[in-house]
Amino acid sequence: VQFLESGGGLVQPGGSLSLSCVGSGFTFSRYVMSWYRQAPGKDREWVASFPIGGATINYADAVKGRFTMSRDDAKNTVYLHMKNLTPEDTAAYYCKRFGLSDAWGQGTQVTVSS
């Protein structure tokens, strides 16, 4: 099982950015997929989860209304569309199957700074 995140970069406060994550080594469509992030000096935290079967997408309070998660099972990919970014969103972003002890991918760095 592997995950490859991409799309990070440097963005100004108030800007937008979209991340992608490709999963491999498992049947992608059968699993709830989640995004996580880890800011410098802080623990990794859950950001959002996209369930299977049409259930509601869940978001952490800190990103609700600003981040939108989507998935394309045909491409084994999840996305995280982020808007109105603040410096507090600066972190390395990761995706993983929710609730399973998968190894983390390399992540993709998002830096929000003027």
HELIX and SHEET records of a PDB file:
HELIX    1   1 PHE A   28  ARG A   30  5                                   3    
HELIX    2   2 ASP A   73  LYS A   75  5                                   3    
HELIX    3   3 PRO A   87  ASP A   89  5                                   3    
SHEET    1   A 4 GLN A   2  SER A   6  0                                        
SHEET    2   A 4 LEU A  17  SER A  24 -1                                        
SHEET    3   A 4 THR A  77  MET A  82 -1                                        
SHEET    4   A 4 PHE A  67  ASP A  72 -1                                        
SHEET    1   B 6 GLY A   9  VAL A  11  0                                        
SHEET    2   B 6 THR A 108  VAL A 112  1                                        
SHEET    3   B 6 ALA A  91  ARG A  97 -1                                        
SHEET    4   B 6 MET A  33  GLN A  38 -1                                        
SHEET    5   B 6 GLU A  45  PHE A  50 -1                                        
SHEET    6   B 6 ASN A  58  TYR A  59 -1                                        
END                                                                             
